[in-house]
Amino acid sequence: MTVFDLAFPLAAPFWALLIFAPRWRWTARIMKSPWVPLLPLVCYFGLVLPHLGEWGRAMLRPDLGVLQTLLATPWGAGLVWAHLIAFDLFIARWMYFEGRSAGLSPWIVSPILVVTIFLSPFGLVFFLLVRSARLRSLA
């Protein structure tokens, strides 16, 4: 198993809590920690640290060709994957708590979280639309 292979399994238990057990009291307690996305970020750091010079130069002077070359490497692709997994989980955590504070039903939020796992920009936009409609209805 590679570092790439670890990123999602490290995040999956948190996703399962958010989607399948949103009302369980331990879900909120666990997800309150801002450190939840740290596990997939361990994969990110494990991949970026040995290549920090290369990655740093690419980020300081973004160039499509250089970025394509780096992302075509196993460590580069794994790095971006771990980054996506961690930040998707960070967004899902925010959506979970924001949905609760807006009074959105888990029956609405959970399917949006499923979309967010696979297509996080779409999931975020769907969530923001639903949340906006809910907040307007309360006003």
PyRosetta script that sets phi, psi and omega in degrees:
from pyrosetta import init, pose_from_sequence

init()
pose = pose_from_sequence("MTVFDLAFPLAAPFWALLIFAPRWRWTARIMKSPWVPLLPLVCYFGLVLPHLGEWGRAMLRPDLGVLQTLLATPWGAGLVWAHLIAFDLFIARWMYFEGRSAGLSPWIVSPILVVTIFLSPFGLVFFLLVRSARLRSLA")
pose.set_psi(1, 136.3)
pose.set_omega(1, 179.8)
pose.set_phi(2, -100.7)
pose.set_psi(2, 171.6)
pose.set_omega(2, 176.7)
pose.set_phi(3, -60.2)
pose.set_psi(3, -37.1)
pose.set_omega(3, 176.5)
pose.set_phi(4, -56.6)
pose.set_psi(4, -44.5)
pose.set_omega(4, -177.5)
pose.set_phi(5, -68.0)
pose.set_psi(5, -19.8)
pose.set_omega(5, -176.9)
pose.set_phi(6, -85.3)
pose.set_psi(6, -25.9)
pose.set_omega(6, -170.3)
pose.set_phi(7, -55.9)
pose.set_psi(7, -52.8)
pose.set_omega(7, -177.5)
pose.set_phi(8, -71.1)
pose.set_psi(8, -43.3)
pose.set_omega(8, 177.7)
pose.set_phi(9, -58.7)
pose.set_psi(9, -28.3)
pose.set_omega(9, 177.2)
pose.set_phi(10, -71.9)
pose.set_psi(10, -28.0)
pose.set_omega(10, 179.7)
pose.set_phi(11, -91.9)
pose.set_psi(11, -23.7)
pose.set_omega(11, -172.5)
pose.set_phi(12, -56.3)
pose.set_psi(12, -40.8)
pose.set_omega(12, 179.2)
pose.set_phi(13, -60.8)
pose.set_psi(13, -35.1)
pose.set_omega(13, 178.7)
pose.set_phi(14, -69.4)
pose.set_psi(14, -41.7)
pose.set_omega(14, 175.9)
pose.set_phi(15, -60.4)
pose.set_psi(15, -42.2)
pose.set_omega(15, -179.6)
pose.set_phi(16, -61.0)
pose.set_psi(16, -42.5)
pose.set_omega(16, 177.4)
pose.set_phi(17, -61.1)
pose.set_psi(17, -47.3)
pose.set_omega(17, -177.8)
pose.set_phi(18, -62.1)
pose.set_psi(18, -39.3)
pose.set_omega(18, -173.5)
pose.set_phi(19, -88.5)
pose.set_psi(19, -45.2)
pose.set_omega(19, -172.0)
pose.set_phi(20, -98.8)
pose.set_psi(20, -17.2)
pose.set_omega(20, -179.1)
pose.set_phi(21, -136.7)
pose.set_psi(21, 50.3)
pose.set_omega(21, -174.7)
pose.set_phi(22, -65.8)
pose.set_psi(22, -25.1)
pose.set_omega(22, -178.1)
pose.set_phi(23, -97.5)
pose.set_psi(23, -6.2)
pose.set_omega(23, 178.1)
pose.set_phi(24, -65.5)
pose.set_psi(24, 133.5)
pose.set_omega(24, -173.5)
pose.set_phi(25, -62.6)
pose.set_psi(25, -29.1)
pose.set_omega(25, 179.6)
pose.set_phi(26, -72.0)
pose.set_psi(26, -25.8)
pose.set_omega(26, 178.4)
pose.set_phi(27, -61.4)
pose.set_psi(27, -51.2)
pose.set_omega(27, 179.8)
pose.set_phi(28, -62.5)
pose.set_psi(28, -40.4)
pose.set_omega(28, -179.3)
pose.set_phi(29, -63.3)
pose.set_psi(29, -44.4)
pose.set_omega(29, -179.9)
pose.set_phi(30, -68.1)
pose.set_psi(30, -45.6)
pose.set_omega(30, -174.9)
pose.set_phi(31, -73.1)
pose.set_psi(31, -15.5)
pose.set_omega(31, 177.3)
pose.set_phi(32, -63.1)
pose.set_psi(32, -24.8)
pose.set_omega(32, -179.8)
pose.set_phi(33, -68.7)
pose.set_psi(33, 126.5)
pose.set_omega(33, 177.0)
pose.set_phi(34, -71.2)
pose.set_psi(34, -6.1)
pose.set_omega(34, -177.7)
pose.set_phi(35, -87.8)
pose.set_psi(35, 0.5)
pose.set_omega(35, -177.8)
pose.set_phi(36, -51.8)
pose.set_psi(36, -46.2)
pose.set_omega(36, -179.4)
pose.set_phi(37, -73.1)
pose.set_psi(37, 0.0)
pose.set_omega(37, -176.9)
pose.set_phi(38, -62.6)
pose.set_psi(38, -38.0)
pose.set_omega(38, -176.8)
pose.set_phi(39, -57.6)
pose.set_psi(39, -51.8)
pose.set_omega(39, 176.4)
pose.set_phi(40, -66.5)
pose.set_psi(40, -25.1)
pose.set_omega(40, 177.1)
pose.set_phi(41, -69.4)
pose.set_psi(41, -24.4)
pose.set_omega(41, 174.1)
pose.set_phi(42, -59.6)
pose.set_psi(42, -40.2)
pose.set_omega(42, 176.5)
pose.set_phi(43, -62.7)
pose.set_psi(43, -43.8)
pose.set_omega(43, 178.5)
pose.set_phi(44, -57.4)
pose.set_psi(44, -51.2)
pose.set_omega(44, -178.6)
pose.set_phi(45, -63.6)
pose.set_psi(45, -38.0)
pose.set_omega(45, 177.6)
pose.set_phi(46, -61.9)
pose.set_psi(46, -30.3)
pose.set_omega(46, 179.5)
pose.set_phi(47, -88.0)
pose.set_psi(47, -36.0)
pose.set_omega(47, -174.4)
pose.set_phi(48, -81.6)
pose.set_psi(48, -36.3)
pose.set_omega(48, -173.4)
pose.set_phi(49, -57.6)
pose.set_psi(49, -43.8)
pose.set_omega(49, 178.5)
pose.set_phi(50, -67.3)
pose.set_psi(50, -16.2)
pose.set_omega(50, -176.8)
pose.set_phi(51, -121.1)
pose.set_psi(51, 24.5)
pose.set_omega(51, -173.3)
pose.set_phi(52, -58.3)
pose.set_psi(52, -39.0)
pose.set_omega(52, 179.0)
pose.set_phi(53, -62.0)
pose.set_psi(53, -50.5)
pose.set_omega(53, 179.0)
pose.set_phi(54, -60.4)
pose.set_psi(54, -47.8)
pose.set_omega(54, -177.0)
pose.set_phi(55, -65.7)
pose.set_psi(55, -41.7)
pose.set_omega(55, 179.7)
pose.set_phi(56, -61.9)
pose.set_psi(56, -44.1)
pose.set_omega(56, 177.8)
pose.set_phi(57, -62.0)
pose.set_psi(57, -40.1)
pose.set_omega(57, -179.6)
pose.set_phi(58, -66.9)
pose.set_psi(58, -36.0)
pose.set_omega(58, -178.4)
pose.set_phi(59, -78.6)
pose.set_psi(59, -30.5)
pose.set_omega(59, -179.9)
pose.set_phi(60, -73.5)
pose.set_psi(60, -30.9)
pose.set_omega(60, 178.7)
pose.set_phi(61, -132.6)
pose.set_psi(61, 76.6)
pose.set_omega(61, -176.4)
pose.set_phi(62, -58.2)
pose.set_psi(62, 129.8)
pose.set_omega(62, 178.3)
pose.set_phi(63, -142.8)
pose.set_psi(63, 128.9)
pose.set_omega(63, -175.4)
pose.set_phi(64, -57.5)
pose.set_psi(64, -44.4)
pose.set_omega(64, -178.7)
pose.set_phi(65, -62.9)
pose.set_psi(65, -44.5)
pose.set_omega(65, 179.2)
pose.set_phi(66, -64.0)
pose.set_psi(66, -43.9)
pose.set_omega(66, 179.9)
pose.set_phi(67, -64.1)
pose.set_psi(67, -41.8)
pose.set_omega(67, 177.6)
pose.set_phi(68, -60.1)
pose.set_psi(68, -42.5)
pose.set_omega(68, 179.8)
pose.set_phi(69, -63.2)
pose.set_psi(69, -45.7)
pose.set_omega(69, 179.9)
pose.set_phi(70, -65.6)
pose.set_psi(70, -40.8)
pose.set_omega(70, -178.7)
pose.set_phi(71, -71.7)
pose.set_psi(71, -17.2)
pose.set_omega(71, 177.4)
pose.set_phi(72, -80.0)
pose.set_psi(72, -8.6)
pose.set_omega(72, 177.4)
pose.set_phi(73, -85.3)
pose.set_psi(73, 155.1)
pose.set_omega(73, 177.3)
pose.set_phi(74, -58.5)
pose.set_psi(74, -42.3)
pose.set_omega(74, -179.3)
pose.set_phi(75, -68.9)
pose.set_psi(75, -36.3)
pose.set_omega(75, 179.8)
pose.set_phi(76, -67.2)
pose.set_psi(76, -44.1)
pose.set_omega(76, 178.2)
pose.set_phi(77, -66.4)
pose.set_psi(77, -41.6)
pose.set_omega(77, 178.1)
pose.set_phi(78, -64.8)
pose.set_psi(78, -36.6)
pose.set_omega(78, 178.3)
pose.set_phi(79, -61.4)
pose.set_psi(79, -48.4)
pose.set_omega(79, 179.6)
pose.set_phi(80, -66.7)
pose.set_psi(80, -38.5)
pose.set_omega(80, 178.3)
pose.set_phi(81, -60.8)
pose.set_psi(81, -48.4)
pose.set_omega(81, 179.7)
pose.set_phi(82, -62.7)
pose.set_psi(82, -38.0)
pose.set_omega(82, 177.4)
pose.set_phi(83, -61.3)
pose.set_psi(83, -47.7)
pose.set_omega(83, 179.5)
pose.set_phi(84, -61.8)
pose.set_psi(84, -44.6)
pose.set_omega(84, -179.1)
pose.set_phi(85, -60.9)
pose.set_psi(85, -46.3)
pose.set_omega(85, -177.9)
pose.set_phi(86, -65.5)
pose.set_psi(86, -44.8)
pose.set_omega(86, -176.8)
pose.set_phi(87, -77.2)
pose.set_psi(87, -29.2)
pose.set_omega(87, 172.3)
pose.set_phi(88, -63.5)
pose.set_psi(88, -40.7)
pose.set_omega(88, 177.7)
pose.set_phi(89, -66.4)
pose.set_psi(89, -38.2)
pose.set_omega(89, 177.0)
pose.set_phi(90, -61.1)
pose.set_psi(90, -44.2)
pose.set_omega(90, 178.3)
pose.set_phi(91, -65.9)
pose.set_psi(91, -42.1)
pose.set_omega(91, -180.0)
pose.set_phi(92, -62.8)
pose.set_psi(92, -40.1)
pose.set_omega(92, 177.5)
pose.set_phi(93, -60.3)
pose.set_psi(93, -45.4)
pose.set_omega(93, 178.1)
pose.set_phi(94, -62.1)
pose.set_psi(94, -44.5)
pose.set_omega(94, 179.9)
pose.set_phi(95, -61.3)
pose.set_psi(95, -40.4)
pose.set_omega(95, 179.4)
pose.set_phi(96, -58.1)
pose.set_psi(96, -52.7)
pose.set_omega(96, -178.2)
pose.set_phi(97, -71.0)
pose.set_psi(97, -36.8)
pose.set_omega(97, 178.6)
pose.set_phi(98, -66.4)
pose.set_psi(98, -39.7)
pose.set_omega(98, 176.6)
pose.set_phi(99, -62.7)
pose.set_psi(99, -41.9)
pose.set_omega(99, 177.8)
pose.set_phi(100, -63.2)
pose.set_psi(100, -43.9)
pose.set_omega(100, -177.8)
pose.set_phi(101, -70.0)
pose.set_psi(101, -26.5)
pose.set_omega(101, 177.7)
pose.set_phi(102, -86.4)
pose.set_psi(102, -4.7)
pose.set_omega(102, 179.9)
pose.set_phi(103, 77.1)
pose.set_psi(103, 24.3)
pose.set_omega(103, 177.7)
pose.set_phi(104, -77.6)
pose.set_psi(104, 138.3)
pose.set_omega(104, 178.5)
pose.set_phi(105, -68.1)
pose.set_psi(105, 141.3)
pose.set_omega(105, 173.3)
pose.set_phi(106, -59.2)
pose.set_psi(106, -24.6)
pose.set_omega(106, 177.0)
pose.set_phi(107, -65.1)
pose.set_psi(107, -21.6)
pose.set_omega(107, 176.2)
pose.set_phi(108, -94.0)
pose.set_psi(108, -44.6)
pose.set_omega(108, -174.9)
pose.set_phi(109, -70.7)
pose.set_psi(109, -41.1)
pose.set_omega(109, -176.7)
pose.set_phi(110, -58.1)
pose.set_psi(110, -46.9)
pose.set_omega(110, 176.8)
pose.set_phi(111, -63.0)
pose.set_psi(111, -33.9)
pose.set_omega(111, 177.2)
pose.set_phi(112, -66.0)
pose.set_psi(112, -36.8)
pose.set_omega(112, 177.0)
pose.set_phi(113, -65.6)
pose.set_psi(113, -35.1)
pose.set_omega(113, 176.0)
pose.set_phi(114, -62.5)
pose.set_psi(114, -44.6)
pose.set_omega(114, 176.2)
pose.set_phi(115, -60.2)
pose.set_psi(115, -39.8)
pose.set_omega(115, -177.8)
pose.set_phi(116, -63.4)
pose.set_psi(116, -34.5)
pose.set_omega(116, 177.4)
pose.set_phi(117, -58.5)
pose.set_psi(117, -43.8)
pose.set_omega(117, -173.5)
pose.set_phi(118, -92.5)
pose.set_psi(118, -34.8)
pose.set_omega(118, -175.7)
pose.set_phi(119, -140.0)
pose.set_psi(119, 72.2)
pose.set_omega(119, -170.8)
pose.set_phi(120, -56.5)
pose.set_psi(120, -37.9)
pose.set_omega(120, 177.6)
pose.set_phi(121, -60.9)
pose.set_psi(121, -39.5)
pose.set_omega(121, 177.5)
pose.set_phi(122, -66.8)
pose.set_psi(122, -43.6)
pose.set_omega(122, 179.2)
pose.set_phi(123, -60.3)
pose.set_psi(123, -42.2)
pose.set_omega(123, 179.1)
pose.set_phi(124, -64.6)
pose.set_psi(124, -43.9)
pose.set_omega(124, 179.1)
pose.set_phi(125, -64.4)
pose.set_psi(125, -43.9)
pose.set_omega(125, 177.3)
pose.set_phi(126, -58.6)
pose.set_psi(126, -46.0)
pose.set_omega(126, -179.7)
pose.set_phi(127, -60.7)
pose.set_psi(127, -46.2)
pose.set_omega(127, -178.8)
pose.set_phi(128, -62.2)
pose.set_psi(128, -38.0)
pose.set_omega(128, 177.5)
pose.set_phi(129, -65.2)
pose.set_psi(129, -47.0)
pose.set_omega(129, -179.4)
pose.set_phi(130, -64.4)
pose.set_psi(130, -44.3)
pose.set_omega(130, 178.9)
pose.set_phi(131, -61.6)
pose.set_psi(131, -42.8)
pose.set_omega(131, 178.6)
pose.set_phi(132, -61.8)
pose.set_psi(132, -44.1)
pose.set_omega(132, 179.0)
pose.set_phi(133, -62.7)
pose.set_psi(133, -41.3)
pose.set_omega(133, 179.8)
pose.set_phi(134, -64.5)
pose.set_psi(134, -44.5)
pose.set_omega(134, -179.1)
pose.set_phi(135, -66.2)
pose.set_psi(135, -36.1)
pose.set_omega(135, 175.7)
pose.set_phi(136, -65.7)
pose.set_psi(136, -36.9)
pose.set_omega(136, -179.3)
pose.set_phi(137, -69.7)
pose.set_psi(137, -25.0)
pose.set_omega(137, 178.9)
pose.set_phi(138, -83.8)
pose.set_psi(138, -19.0)
pose.set_omega(138, -176.7)
pose.set_phi(139, -77.2)
pose.dump_pdb("model.pdb")
